[in-house]
Amino acid sequence: MDEDDLENFAVPITHVRDSLGFYYQHVAETERPVVIQRYRDRSVVMVPLWEWRWLKQIEAKVRAGEPIITEKETDGH
């Protein structure tokens, strides 16, 4: 997803508070993230739970200095 896509899905925080159920359903059904904007700051993104867990696994590997993609995962490609 590039920066233009993030721009298209930026949502002011006041709208999120008023419409959290709608955005929850949008993310769950489409698996497309929603960027939550508070004033001009975009520091929070709502993503499906499976994606968040996957990203946390990648983060743990990076912090531990481990390769993100193992040789086993690249065999046969």
N, CA, C and O atoms as a Tripos MOL2 file, in Angstrom:
@<TRIPOS>MOLECULE
protein
  308   307    77     0     0
PROTEIN
NO_CHARGES

@<TRIPOS>ATOM
      1 N           0.8540   -1.1620    0.0000 N.3       1 MET1
      2 CA          0.0000    0.0000    0.0000 C.3       1 MET1
      3 C           0.9030    1.2280    0.0000 C.2       1 MET1
      4 O           1.7690    1.3600    0.8640 O.2       1 MET1
      5 N           0.7100    2.1180   -0.9500 N.am      2 ASP2
      6 CA          1.5640    3.2910   -1.0110 C.3       2 ASP2
      7 C           0.9280    4.4680   -0.2710 C.2       2 ASP2
      8 O          -0.1750    4.3600    0.2650 O.2       2 ASP2
      9 N           1.6380    5.5810   -0.2550 N.am      3 GLU3
     10 CA          1.2110    6.7590    0.4940 C.3       3 GLU3
     11 C          -0.1310    7.2910    0.0020 C.2       3 GLU3
     12 O          -0.9150    7.8000    0.8020 O.2       3 GLU3
     13 N          -0.4180    7.1840   -1.3150 N.am      4 ASP4
     14 CA         -1.7080    7.6480   -1.8310 C.3       4 ASP4
     15 C          -2.8560    6.8430   -1.2490 C.2       4 ASP4
     16 O          -3.9100    7.4000   -0.9430 O.2       4 ASP4
     17 N          -2.6640    5.5310   -1.0920 N.am      5 ASP5
     18 CA         -3.7060    4.6990   -0.5000 C.3       5 ASP5
     19 C          -3.9640    5.1150    0.9370 C.2       5 ASP5
     20 O          -5.1150    5.1580    1.3710 O.2       5 ASP5
     21 N          -2.9090    5.4210    1.6820 N.am      6 LEU6
     22 CA         -3.0860    5.8620    3.0570 C.3       6 LEU6
     23 C          -3.8470    7.1780    3.1010 C.2       6 LEU6
     24 O          -4.6720    7.3910    3.9900 O.2       6 LEU6
     25 N          -3.5800    8.0430    2.1670 N.am      7 GLU7
     26 CA         -4.2900    9.3200    2.1020 C.3       7 GLU7
     27 C          -5.7840    9.0960    1.8990 C.2       7 GLU7
     28 O          -6.6070    9.7790    2.5080 O.2       7 GLU7
     29 N          -6.1300    8.1460    1.0500 N.am      8 ASN8
     30 CA         -7.5280    7.8800    0.7560 C.3       8 ASN8
     31 C          -8.2810    7.2980    1.9390 C.2       8 ASN8
     32 O          -9.5020    7.4310    2.0200 O.2       8 ASN8
     33 N          -7.5650    6.6510    2.8640 N.am      9 PHE9
     34 CA         -8.2380    5.9990    3.9790 C.3       9 PHE9
     35 C          -7.9820    6.6920    5.3080 C.2       9 PHE9
     36 O          -8.2660    6.1180    6.3590 O.2       9 PHE9
     37 N          -7.4530    7.9130    5.2890 N.am     10 ALA10
     38 CA         -7.2630    8.6660    6.5210 C.3      10 ALA10
     39 C          -8.6310    9.0900    7.0570 C.2      10 ALA10
     40 O          -9.4860    9.5610    6.3080 O.2      10 ALA10
     41 N          -8.8190    8.9170    8.3530 N.am     11 VAL11
     42 CA        -10.0960    9.2140    8.9890 C.3      11 VAL11
     43 C          -9.8440   10.0780   10.2210 C.2      11 VAL11
     44 O          -9.0720    9.6750   11.0910 O.2      11 VAL11
     45 N         -10.4650   11.2450   10.3260 N.am     12 PRO12
     46 CA        -10.3050   12.0640   11.5310 C.3      12 PRO12
     47 C         -10.8090   11.3120   12.7700 C.2      12 PRO12
     48 O         -11.7890   10.5710   12.6900 O.2      12 PRO12
     49 N         -10.1430   11.5030   13.9050 N.am     13 ILE13
     50 CA        -10.4770   10.7950   15.1360 C.3      13 ILE13
     51 C         -11.9310   11.0340   15.5580 C.2      13 ILE13
     52 O         -12.5670   10.1310   16.1010 O.2      13 ILE13
     53 N         -12.4570   12.2210   15.3190 N.am     14 THR14
     54 CA        -13.8430   12.4920   15.7130 C.3      14 THR14
     55 C         -14.8160   11.5940   14.9610 C.2      14 THR14
     56 O         -15.8330   11.1810   15.5170 O.2      14 THR14
     57 N         -14.5160   11.2900   13.7090 N.am     15 HIS15
     58 CA        -15.3650   10.3920   12.9280 C.3      15 HIS15
     59 C         -15.2460    8.9570   13.4300 C.2      15 HIS15
     60 O         -16.2180    8.2020   13.4150 O.2      15 HIS15
     61 N         -14.0460    8.5900   13.8730 N.am     16 VAL16
     62 CA        -13.8460    7.2340   14.3890 C.3      16 VAL16
     63 C         -14.6840    7.0300   15.6400 C.2      16 VAL16
     64 O         -15.3590    6.0100   15.7840 O.2      16 VAL16
     65 N         -14.6400    7.9950   16.5390 N.am     17 ARG17
     66 CA        -15.4330    7.8850   17.7740 C.3      17 ARG17
     67 C         -16.9060    7.7260   17.4560 C.2      17 ARG17
     68 O         -17.5980    6.9290   18.0890 O.2      17 ARG17
     69 N         -17.3880    8.4740   16.4850 N.am     18 ASP18
     70 CA        -18.8080    8.4360   16.1340 C.3      18 ASP18
     71 C         -19.1860    7.1920   15.3470 C.2      18 ASP18
     72 O         -20.3430    6.7720   15.3670 O.2      18 ASP18
     73 N         -18.2230    6.5990   14.6570 N.am     19 SER19
     74 CA        -18.5350    5.5220   13.7130 C.3      19 SER19
     75 C         -17.6370    4.3060   13.8660 C.2      19 SER19
     76 O         -17.3530    3.6360   12.8740 O.2      19 SER19
     77 N         -17.1870    4.0030   15.0560 N.am     20 LEU20
     78 CA        -16.2510    2.9130   15.2580 C.3      20 LEU20
     79 C         -16.7750    1.5890   14.7160 C.2      20 LEU20
     80 O         -16.0150    0.8310   14.1150 O.2      20 LEU20
     81 N         -18.0390    1.2990   14.9120 N.am     21 GLY21
     82 CA        -18.6190    0.0550   14.4070 C.3      21 GLY21
     83 C         -18.5290   -0.0520   12.8960 C.2      21 GLY21
     84 O         -18.2410   -1.1250   12.3660 O.2      21 GLY21
     85 N         -18.7690    1.0390   12.2040 N.am     22 PHE22
     86 CA        -18.6820    1.0500   10.7430 C.3      22 PHE22
     87 C         -17.2610    0.7450   10.2900 C.2      22 PHE22
     88 O         -17.0520   -0.0710    9.3920 O.2      22 PHE22
     89 N         -16.2770    1.4050   10.9160 N.am     23 TYR23
     90 CA        -14.8880    1.1930   10.5200 C.3      23 TYR23
     91 C         -14.4160   -0.2080   10.8810 C.2      23 TYR23
     92 O         -13.6610   -0.8220   10.1270 O.2      23 TYR23
     93 N         -14.8500   -0.7140   12.0190 N.am     24 TYR24
     94 CA        -14.5370   -2.0890   12.4060 C.3      24 TYR24
     95 C         -15.0320   -3.0470   11.3250 C.2      24 TYR24
     96 O         -14.2880   -3.9220   10.8810 O.2      24 TYR24
     97 N         -16.2710   -2.8880   10.9070 N.am     25 GLN25
     98 CA        -16.8610   -3.7550    9.8830 C.3      25 GLN25
     99 C         -16.1090   -3.6110    8.5600 C.2      25 GLN25
    100 O         -15.8590   -4.6060    7.8790 O.2      25 GLN25
    101 N         -15.7500   -2.3930    8.1970 N.am     26 HIS26
    102 CA        -15.0070   -2.1490    6.9520 C.3      26 HIS26
    103 C         -13.6840   -2.9180    6.9530 C.2      26 HIS26
    104 O         -13.3590   -3.6040    5.9840 O.2      26 HIS26
    105 N         -12.9270   -2.8020    8.0430 N.am     27 VAL27
    106 CA        -11.6310   -3.4730    8.1270 C.3      27 VAL27
    107 C         -11.8190   -4.9890    8.1280 C.2      27 VAL27
    108 O         -11.0890   -5.7020    7.4390 O.2      27 VAL27
    109 N         -12.7780   -5.4810    8.8850 N.am     28 ALA28
    110 CA        -13.0040   -6.9210    8.9790 C.3      28 ALA28
    111 C         -13.4340   -7.5180    7.6400 C.2      28 ALA28
    112 O         -12.9820   -8.6070    7.2850 O.2      28 ALA28
    113 N         -14.2740   -6.8460    6.9080 N.am     29 GLU29
    114 CA        -14.7930   -7.3800    5.6430 C.3      29 GLU29
    115 C         -13.8330   -7.2070    4.4760 C.2      29 GLU29
    116 O         -13.7180   -8.0970    3.6330 O.2      29 GLU29
    117 N         -13.1450   -6.0760    4.4150 N.am     30 THR30
    118 CA        -12.3000   -5.7830    3.2540 C.3      30 THR30
    119 C         -10.8270   -6.0860    3.4950 C.2      30 THR30
    120 O         -10.0530   -6.2020    2.5450 O.2      30 THR30
    121 N         -10.4350   -6.2140    4.7590 N.am     31 GLU31
    122 CA         -9.0370   -6.3770    5.1670 C.3      31 GLU31
    123 C          -8.1800   -5.2030    4.7110 C.2      31 GLU31
    124 O          -6.9600   -5.3260    4.6010 O.2      31 GLU31
    125 N          -8.8070   -4.0810    4.4510 N.am     32 ARG32
    126 CA         -8.0770   -2.8520    4.1140 C.3      32 ARG32
    127 C          -7.9550   -2.0240    5.3710 C.2      32 ARG32
    128 O          -8.9460   -1.8300    6.0760 O.2      32 ARG32
    129 N          -6.7640   -1.5290    5.6720 N.am     33 PRO33
    130 CA         -6.5740   -0.7510    6.8980 C.3      33 PRO33
    131 C          -7.2420    0.6150    6.8220 C.2      33 PRO33
    132 O          -7.5070    1.1410    5.7410 O.2      33 PRO33
    133 N          -7.5020    1.1630    7.9790 N.am     34 VAL34
    134 CA         -8.0080    2.5280    8.0930 C.3      34 VAL34
    135 C          -6.9930    3.3070    8.9170 C.2      34 VAL34
    136 O          -6.6560    2.9040   10.0300 O.2      34 VAL34
    137 N          -6.5070    4.4150    8.3780 N.am     35 VAL35
    138 CA         -5.5890    5.2880    9.0990 C.3      35 VAL35
    139 C          -6.4360    6.2510    9.9200 C.2      35 VAL35
    140 O          -7.3280    6.9140    9.3900 O.2      35 VAL35
    141 N          -6.1530    6.3240   11.2140 N.am     36 ILE36
    142 CA         -6.9240    7.2040   12.0960 C.3      36 ILE36
    143 C          -6.1250    8.4800   12.2930 C.2      36 ILE36
    144 O          -4.9870    8.4670   12.7630 O.2      36 ILE36
    145 N          -6.7540    9.5690   11.9200 N.am     37 GLN37
    146 CA         -6.0800   10.8620   11.9450 C.3      37 GLN37
    147 C          -6.6100   11.6980   13.1000 C.2      37 GLN37
    148 O          -7.8190   11.8810   13.2430 O.2      37 GLN37
    149 N          -5.6980   12.2030   13.9230 N.am     38 ARG38
    150 CA         -6.0550   13.1300   14.9990 C.3      38 ARG38
    151 C          -5.3370   14.4270   14.7060 C.2      38 ARG38
    152 O          -4.1100   14.4970   14.7710 O.2      38 ARG38
    153 N          -6.1030   15.4530   14.3830 N.am     39 TYR39
    154 CA         -5.5620   16.6950   13.8560 C.3      39 TYR39
    155 C          -4.7820   16.3480   12.5960 C.2      39 TYR39
    156 O          -5.3840   15.8280   11.6560 O.2      39 TYR39
    157 N          -3.4990   16.6010   12.5190 N.am     40 ARG40
    158 CA         -2.7270   16.2360   11.3170 C.3      40 ARG40
    159 C          -1.8900   14.9820   11.5310 C.2      40 ARG40
    160 O          -1.2090   14.5280   10.6120 O.2      40 ARG40
    161 N          -1.9330   14.4240   12.7250 N.am     41 ASP41
    162 CA         -1.1200   13.2640   13.0590 C.3      41 ASP41
    163 C          -1.8140   11.9730   12.6370 C.2      41 ASP41
    164 O          -2.9940   11.7690   12.9210 O.2      41 ASP41
    165 N          -1.0730   11.1120   11.9620 N.am     42 ARG42
    166 CA         -1.5730    9.8040   11.5420 C.3      42 ARG42
    167 C          -0.6770    8.7270   12.1510 C.2      42 ARG42
    168 O           0.1630    8.1430   11.4660 O.2      42 ARG42
    169 N          -0.8630    8.4760   13.4260 N.am     43 SER43
    170 CA          0.0280    7.5510   14.1130 C.3      43 SER43
    171 C          -0.6390    6.2210   14.4570 C.2      43 SER43
    172 O          -0.0060    5.3580   15.0650 O.2      43 SER43
    173 N          -1.8980    6.0390   14.0830 N.am     44 VAL44
    174 CA         -2.6130    4.8000   14.3920 C.3      44 VAL44
    175 C          -3.2800    4.2780   13.1210 C.2      44 VAL44
    176 O          -3.8830    5.0290   12.3530 O.2      44 VAL44
    177 N          -3.1510    2.9590   12.9280 N.am     45 VAL45
    178 CA         -3.8140    2.3070   11.8000 C.3      45 VAL45
    179 C          -4.6100    1.1310   12.3410 C.2      45 VAL45
    180 O          -4.0900    0.3320   13.1200 O.2      45 VAL45
    181 N          -5.8670    1.0210   11.9320 N.am     46 MET46
    182 CA         -6.7060   -0.1120   12.3170 C.3      46 MET46
    183 C          -6.5500   -1.1780   11.2340 C.2      46 MET46
    184 O          -6.8530   -0.9400   10.0650 O.2      46 MET46
    185 N          -6.0700   -2.3620   11.6430 N.am     47 VAL47
    186 CA         -5.8680   -3.4820   10.7220 C.3      47 VAL47
    187 C          -6.5370   -4.7220   11.3000 C.2      47 VAL47
    188 O          -6.8300   -4.7610   12.4950 O.2      47 VAL47
    189 N          -6.7840   -5.7400   10.4660 N.am     48 PRO48
    190 CA         -7.3260   -6.9920   10.9910 C.3      48 PRO48
    191 C          -6.3700   -7.6020   12.0160 C.2      48 PRO48
    192 O          -5.1570   -7.4140   11.9200 O.2      48 PRO48
    193 N          -6.9010   -8.3220   12.9820 N.am     49 LEU49
    194 CA         -6.1000   -8.8970   14.0530 C.3      49 LEU49
    195 C          -5.0190   -9.8330   13.5320 C.2      49 LEU49
    196 O          -3.8930   -9.8140   14.0280 O.2      49 LEU49
    197 N          -5.3530  -10.6620   12.5250 N.am     50 TRP50
    198 CA         -4.3480  -11.5840   11.9810 C.3      50 TRP50
    199 C          -3.1550  -10.8180   11.4310 C.2      50 TRP50
    200 O          -2.0140  -11.2580   11.5760 O.2      50 TRP50
    201 N          -3.4070   -9.6660   10.7970 N.am     51 GLU51
    202 CA         -2.3290   -8.8770   10.2010 C.3      51 GLU51
    203 C          -1.4610   -8.2500   11.2940 C.2      51 GLU51
    204 O          -0.2370   -8.2120   11.1730 O.2      51 GLU51
    205 N          -2.0960   -7.7610   12.3590 N.am     52 TRP52
    206 CA         -1.3570   -7.1800   13.4630 C.3      52 TRP52
    207 C          -0.4370   -8.2300   14.0870 C.2      52 TRP52
    208 O           0.7270   -7.9510   14.3720 O.2      52 TRP52
    209 N          -0.9690   -9.4460   14.3000 N.am     53 ARG53
    210 CA         -0.1460  -10.5150   14.8720 C.3      53 ARG53
    211 C           1.0320  -10.8540   13.9600 C.2      53 ARG53
    212 O           2.1430  -11.0710   14.4440 O.2      53 ARG53
    213 N           0.8090  -10.9020   12.6670 N.am     54 TRP54
    214 CA          1.8510  -11.1880   11.6920 C.3      54 TRP54
    215 C           2.9210  -10.0930   11.7260 C.2      54 TRP54
    216 O           4.1160  -10.3850   11.7080 O.2      54 TRP54
    217 N           2.4860   -8.8450   11.7740 N.am     55 LEU55
    218 CA          3.4380   -7.7310   11.8400 C.3      55 LEU55
    219 C           4.2460   -7.7690   13.1340 C.2      55 LEU55
    220 O           5.4330   -7.4430   13.1270 O.2      55 LEU55
    221 N           3.6260   -8.1590   14.2370 N.am     56 LYS56
    222 CA          4.3450   -8.2700   15.5020 C.3      56 LYS56
    223 C           5.3980   -9.3770   15.4340 C.2      56 LYS56
    224 O           6.4690   -9.2420   16.0260 O.2      56 LYS56
    225 N           5.1120  -10.4620   14.7270 N.am     57 GLN57
    226 CA          6.1000  -11.5320   14.5480 C.3      57 GLN57
    227 C           7.2960  -11.0240   13.7470 C.2      57 GLN57
    228 O           8.4450  -11.3110   14.0830 O.2      57 GLN57
    229 N           7.0220  -10.2750   12.6980 N.am     58 ILE58
    230 CA          8.1010   -9.6970   11.8900 C.3      58 ILE58
    231 C           8.9220   -8.7300   12.7450 C.2      58 ILE58
    232 O          10.1520   -8.7410   12.6970 O.2      58 ILE58
    233 N           8.2420   -7.9040   13.5190 N.am     59 GLU59
    234 CA          8.9460   -6.9500   14.3870 C.3      59 GLU59
    235 C           9.8680   -7.6820   15.3700 C.2      59 GLU59
    236 O          11.0020   -7.2570   15.5900 O.2      59 GLU59
    237 N           9.3840   -8.7710   15.9540 N.am     60 ALA60
    238 CA         10.1920   -9.5410   16.9090 C.3      60 ALA60
    239 C          11.4390  -10.1100   16.2280 C.2      60 ALA60
    240 O          12.5210  -10.1140   16.8140 O.2      60 ALA60
    241 N          11.2860  -10.5880   14.9910 N.am     61 LYS61
    242 CA         12.4340  -11.1100   14.2490 C.3      61 LYS61
    243 C          13.4510  -10.0040   13.9620 C.2      61 LYS61
    244 O          14.6550  -10.2090   14.1110 O.2      61 LYS61
    245 N          12.9710   -8.8560   13.5570 N.am     62 VAL62
    246 CA         13.8630   -7.7340   13.2560 C.3      62 VAL62
    247 C          14.6170   -7.3190   14.5150 C.2      62 VAL62
    248 O          15.8290   -7.1090   14.4810 O.2      62 VAL62
    249 N          13.9000   -7.2050   15.6110 N.am     63 ARG63
    250 CA         14.5370   -6.7950   16.8740 C.3      63 ARG63
    251 C          15.5590   -7.8280   17.3470 C.2      63 ARG63
    252 O          16.5580   -7.4720   17.9730 O.2      63 ARG63
    253 N          15.3130   -9.1030   17.0480 N.am     64 ALA64
    254 CA         16.2350  -10.1670   17.4520 C.3      64 ALA64
    255 C          17.3750  -10.3560   16.4530 C.2      64 ALA64
    256 O          18.2780  -11.1600   16.6840 O.2      64 ALA64
    257 N          17.3340   -9.6200   15.3470 N.am     65 GLY65
    258 CA         18.3780   -9.7450   14.3410 C.3      65 GLY65
    259 C          18.2390  -10.9820   13.4720 C.2      65 GLY65
    260 O          19.1910  -11.3890   12.8060 O.2      65 GLY65
    261 N          17.0590  -11.5790   13.4750 N.am     66 GLU66
    262 CA         16.8100  -12.7770   12.6780 C.3      66 GLU66
    263 C          16.3590  -12.3760   11.2760 C.2      66 GLU66
    264 O          15.8150  -11.2880   11.0870 O.2      66 GLU66
    265 N          16.5850  -13.2570   10.2860 N.am     67 PRO67
    266 CA         16.0730  -12.9580    8.9400 C.3      67 PRO67
    267 C          14.5450  -13.0060    8.9400 C.2      67 PRO67
    268 O          13.9400  -13.8380    9.6170 O.2      67 PRO67
    269 N          13.9460  -12.1280    8.1920 N.am     68 ILE68
    270 CA         12.4850  -12.0920    8.1110 C.3      68 ILE68
    271 C          11.9790  -13.2530    7.2640 C.2      68 ILE68
    272 O          10.9820  -13.8900    7.6030 O.2      68 ILE68
    273 N          12.6740  -13.5230    6.1560 N.am     69 ILE69
    274 CA         12.3280  -14.6430    5.2940 C.3      69 ILE69
    275 C          13.4310  -15.6800    5.4450 C.2      69 ILE69
    276 O          14.6030  -15.3920    5.2030 O.2      69 ILE69
    277 N          13.0540  -16.8730    5.8400 N.am     70 THR70
    278 CA         14.0460  -17.9350    6.0340 C.3      70 THR70
    279 C          14.3480  -18.6130    4.7090 C.2      70 THR70
    280 O          13.5910  -18.4820    3.7470 O.2      70 THR70
    281 N          15.4590  -19.3400    4.6640 N.am     71 GLU71
    282 CA         15.8180  -20.0800    3.4650 C.3      71 GLU71
    283 C          14.7580  -21.1120    3.1230 C.2      71 GLU71
    284 O          14.4880  -21.3650    1.9490 O.2      71 GLU71
    285 N          14.1560  -21.7100    4.1460 N.am     72 LYS72
    286 CA         13.1090  -22.7110    3.9370 C.3      72 LYS72
    287 C          11.9090  -22.1050    3.1990 C.2      72 LYS72
    288 O          11.2970  -22.7640    2.3580 O.2      72 LYS72
    289 N          11.5810  -20.8640    3.5140 N.am     73 GLU73
    290 CA         10.4570  -20.1830    2.8640 C.3      73 GLU73
    291 C          10.7470  -19.8220    1.4180 C.2      73 GLU73
    292 O           9.8200  -19.6870    0.6190 O.2      73 GLU73
    293 N          12.0240  -19.6620    1.0640 N.am     74 THR74
    294 CA         12.3730  -19.2730   -0.3010 C.3      74 THR74
    295 C          12.6580  -20.4680   -1.2000 C.2      74 THR74
    296 O          12.7390  -20.3040   -2.4170 O.2      74 THR74
    297 N          12.8150  -21.6730   -0.6350 N.am     75 ASP75
    298 CA         13.0650  -22.8760   -1.4400 C.3      75 ASP75
    299 C          11.8970  -23.1280   -2.3960 C.2      75 ASP75
    300 O          10.7300  -23.0840   -2.0080 O.2      75 ASP75
    301 N          12.2450  -23.3920   -3.6440 N.am     76 GLY76
    302 CA         11.2140  -23.7290   -4.6270 C.3      76 GLY76
    303 C          10.5530  -22.5340   -5.2690 C.2      76 GLY76
    304 O           9.6180  -22.7020   -6.0520 O.2      76 GLY76
    305 N          11.0090  -21.3250   -4.9630 N.am     77 HIS77
    306 CA         10.3970  -20.1380   -5.5850 C.3      77 HIS77
    307 C          11.3260  -19.5300   -6.5770 C.2      77 HIS77
    308 O          10.9900  -18.5240   -7.2020 O.2      77 HIS77
@<TRIPOS>BOND
     1     1     2 1
     2     2     3 1
     3     3     4 2
     4     3     5 am
     5     5     6 1
     6     6     7 1
     7     7     8 2
     8     7     9 am
     9     9    10 1
    10    10    11 1
    11    11    12 2
    12    11    13 am
    13    13    14 1
    14    14    15 1
    15    15    16 2
    16    15    17 am
    17    17    18 1
    18    18    19 1
    19    19    20 2
    20    19    21 am
    21    21    22 1
    22    22    23 1
    23    23    24 2
    24    23    25 am
    25    25    26 1
    26    26    27 1
    27    27    28 2
    28    27    29 am
    29    29    30 1
    30    30    31 1
    31    31    32 2
    32    31    33 am
    33    33    34 1
    34    34    35 1
    35    35    36 2
    36    35    37 am
    37    37    38 1
    38    38    39 1
    39    39    40 2
    40    39    41 am
    41    41    42 1
    42    42    43 1
    43    43    44 2
    44    43    45 am
    45    45    46 1
    46    46    47 1
    47    47    48 2
    48    47    49 am
    49    49    50 1
    50    50    51 1
    51    51    52 2
    52    51    53 am
    53    53    54 1
    54    54    55 1
    55    55    56 2
    56    55    57 am
    57    57    58 1
    58    58    59 1
    59    59    60 2
    60    59    61 am
    61    61    62 1
    62    62    63 1
    63    63    64 2
    64    63    65 am
    65    65    66 1
    66    66    67 1
    67    67    68 2
    68    67    69 am
    69    69    70 1
    70    70    71 1
    71    71    72 2
    72    71    73 am
    73    73    74 1
    74    74    75 1
    75    75    76 2
    76    75    77 am
    77    77    78 1
    78    78    79 1
    79    79    80 2
    80    79    81 am
    81    81    82 1
    82    82    83 1
    83    83    84 2
    84    83    85 am
    85    85    86 1
    86    86    87 1
    87    87    88 2
    88    87    89 am
    89    89    90 1
    90    90    91 1
    91    91    92 2
    92    91    93 am
    93    93    94 1
    94    94    95 1
    95    95    96 2
    96    95    97 am
    97    97    98 1
    98    98    99 1
    99    99   100 2
   100    99   101 am
   101   101   102 1
   102   102   103 1
   103   103   104 2
   104   103   105 am
   105   105   106 1
   106   106   107 1
   107   107   108 2
   108   107   109 am
   109   109   110 1
   110   110   111 1
   111   111   112 2
   112   111   113 am
   113   113   114 1
   114   114   115 1
   115   115   116 2
   116   115   117 am
   117   117   118 1
   118   118   119 1
   119   119   120 2
   120   119   121 am
   121   121   122 1
   122   122   123 1
   123   123   124 2
   124   123   125 am
   125   125   126 1
   126   126   127 1
   127   127   128 2
   128   127   129 am
   129   129   130 1
   130   130   131 1
   131   131   132 2
   132   131   133 am
   133   133   134 1
   134   134   135 1
   135   135   136 2
   136   135   137 am
   137   137   138 1
   138   138   139 1
   139   139   140 2
   140   139   141 am
   141   141   142 1
   142   142   143 1
   143   143   144 2
   144   143   145 am
   145   145   146 1
   146   146   147 1
   147   147   148 2
   148   147   149 am
   149   149   150 1
   150   150   151 1
   151   151   152 2
   152   151   153 am
   153   153   154 1
   154   154   155 1
   155   155   156 2
   156   155   157 am
   157   157   158 1
   158   158   159 1
   159   159   160 2
   160   159   161 am
   161   161   162 1
   162   162   163 1
   163   163   164 2
   164   163   165 am
   165   165   166 1
   166   166   167 1
   167   167   168 2
   168   167   169 am
   169   169   170 1
   170   170   171 1
   171   171   172 2
   172   171   173 am
   173   173   174 1
   174   174   175 1
   175   175   176 2
   176   175   177 am
   177   177   178 1
   178   178   179 1
   179   179   180 2
   180   179   181 am
   181   181   182 1
   182   182   183 1
   183   183   184 2
   184   183   185 am
   185   185   186 1
   186   186   187 1
   187   187   188 2
   188   187   189 am
   189   189   190 1
   190   190   191 1
   191   191   192 2
   192   191   193 am
   193   193   194 1
   194   194   195 1
   195   195   196 2
   196   195   197 am
   197   197   198 1
   198   198   199 1
   199   199   200 2
   200   199   201 am
   201   201   202 1
   202   202   203 1
   203   203   204 2
   204   203   205 am
   205   205   206 1
   206   206   207 1
   207   207   208 2
   208   207   209 am
   209   209   210 1
   210   210   211 1
   211   211   212 2
   212   211   213 am
   213   213   214 1
   214   214   215 1
   215   215   216 2
   216   215   217 am
   217   217   218 1
   218   218   219 1
   219   219   220 2
   220   219   221 am
   221   221   222 1
   222   222   223 1
   223   223   224 2
   224   223   225 am
   225   225   226 1
   226   226   227 1
   227   227   228 2
   228   227   229 am
   229   229   230 1
   230   230   231 1
   231   231   232 2
   232   231   233 am
   233   233   234 1
   234   234   235 1
   235   235   236 2
   236   235   237 am
   237   237   238 1
   238   238   239 1
   239   239   240 2
   240   239   241 am
   241   241   242 1
   242   242   243 1
   243   243   244 2
   244   243   245 am
   245   245   246 1
   246   246   247 1
   247   247   248 2
   248   247   249 am
   249   249   250 1
   250   250   251 1
   251   251   252 2
   252   251   253 am
   253   253   254 1
   254   254   255 1
   255   255   256 2
   256   255   257 am
   257   257   258 1
   258   258   259 1
   259   259   260 2
   260   259   261 am
   261   261   262 1
   262   262   263 1
   263   263   264 2
   264   263   265 am
   265   265   266 1
   266   266   267 1
   267   267   268 2
   268   267   269 am
   269   269   270 1
   270   270   271 1
   271   271   272 2
   272   271   273 am
   273   273   274 1
   274   274   275 1
   275   275   276 2
   276   275   277 am
   277   277   278 1
   278   278   279 1
   279   279   280 2
   280   279   281 am
   281   281   282 1
   282   282   283 1
   283   283   284 2
   284   283   285 am
   285   285   286 1
   286   286   287 1
   287   287   288 2
   288   287   289 am
   289   289   290 1
   290   290   291 1
   291   291   292 2
   292   291   293 am
   293   293   294 1
   294   294   295 1
   295   295   296 2
   296   295   297 am
   297   297   298 1
   298   298   299 1
   299   299   300 2
   300   299   301 am
   301   301   302 1
   302   302   303 1
   303   303   304 2
   304   303   305 am
   305   305   306 1
   306   306   307 1
   307   307   308 2
@<TRIPOS>SUBSTRUCTURE
     1 MET1         2 RESIDUE 1 A MET
     2 ASP2         6 RESIDUE 1 A ASP
     3 GLU3        10 RESIDUE 1 A GLU
     4 ASP4        14 RESIDUE 1 A ASP
     5 ASP5        18 RESIDUE 1 A ASP
     6 LEU6        22 RESIDUE 1 A LEU
     7 GLU7        26 RESIDUE 1 A GLU
     8 ASN8        30 RESIDUE 1 A ASN
     9 PHE9        34 RESIDUE 1 A PHE
    10 ALA10       38 RESIDUE 1 A ALA
    11 VAL11       42 RESIDUE 1 A VAL
    12 PRO12       46 RESIDUE 1 A PRO
    13 ILE13       50 RESIDUE 1 A ILE
    14 THR14       54 RESIDUE 1 A THR
    15 HIS15       58 RESIDUE 1 A HIS
    16 VAL16       62 RESIDUE 1 A VAL
    17 ARG17       66 RESIDUE 1 A ARG
    18 ASP18       70 RESIDUE 1 A ASP
    19 SER19       74 RESIDUE 1 A SER
    20 LEU20       78 RESIDUE 1 A LEU
    21 GLY21       82 RESIDUE 1 A GLY
    22 PHE22       86 RESIDUE 1 A PHE
    23 TYR23       90 RESIDUE 1 A TYR
    24 TYR24       94 RESIDUE 1 A TYR
    25 GLN25       98 RESIDUE 1 A GLN
    26 HIS26      102 RESIDUE 1 A HIS
    27 VAL27      106 RESIDUE 1 A VAL
    28 ALA28      110 RESIDUE 1 A ALA
    29 GLU29      114 RESIDUE 1 A GLU
    30 THR30      118 RESIDUE 1 A THR
    31 GLU31      122 RESIDUE 1 A GLU
    32 ARG32      126 RESIDUE 1 A ARG
    33 PRO33      130 RESIDUE 1 A PRO
    34 VAL34      134 RESIDUE 1 A VAL
    35 VAL35      138 RESIDUE 1 A VAL
    36 ILE36      142 RESIDUE 1 A ILE
    37 GLN37      146 RESIDUE 1 A GLN
    38 ARG38      150 RESIDUE 1 A ARG
    39 TYR39      154 RESIDUE 1 A TYR
    40 ARG40      158 RESIDUE 1 A ARG
    41 ASP41      162 RESIDUE 1 A ASP
    42 ARG42      166 RESIDUE 1 A ARG
    43 SER43      170 RESIDUE 1 A SER
    44 VAL44      174 RESIDUE 1 A VAL
    45 VAL45      178 RESIDUE 1 A VAL
    46 MET46      182 RESIDUE 1 A MET
    47 VAL47      186 RESIDUE 1 A VAL
    48 PRO48      190 RESIDUE 1 A PRO
    49 LEU49      194 RESIDUE 1 A LEU
    50 TRP50      198 RESIDUE 1 A TRP
    51 GLU51      202 RESIDUE 1 A GLU
    52 TRP52      206 RESIDUE 1 A TRP
    53 ARG53      210 RESIDUE 1 A ARG
    54 TRP54      214 RESIDUE 1 A TRP
    55 LEU55      218 RESIDUE 1 A LEU
    56 LYS56      222 RESIDUE 1 A LYS
    57 GLN57      226 RESIDUE 1 A GLN
    58 ILE58      230 RESIDUE 1 A ILE
    59 GLU59      234 RESIDUE 1 A GLU
    60 ALA60      238 RESIDUE 1 A ALA
    61 LYS61      242 RESIDUE 1 A LYS
    62 VAL62      246 RESIDUE 1 A VAL
    63 ARG63      250 RESIDUE 1 A ARG
    64 ALA64      254 RESIDUE 1 A ALA
    65 GLY65      258 RESIDUE 1 A GLY
    66 GLU66      262 RESIDUE 1 A GLU
    67 PRO67      266 RESIDUE 1 A PRO
    68 ILE68      270 RESIDUE 1 A ILE
    69 ILE69      274 RESIDUE 1 A ILE
    70 THR70      278 RESIDUE 1 A THR
    71 GLU71      282 RESIDUE 1 A GLU
    72 LYS72      286 RESIDUE 1 A LYS
    73 GLU73      290 RESIDUE 1 A GLU
    74 THR74      294 RESIDUE 1 A THR
    75 ASP75      298 RESIDUE 1 A ASP
    76 GLY76      302 RESIDUE 1 A GLY
    77 HIS77      306 RESIDUE 1 A HIS
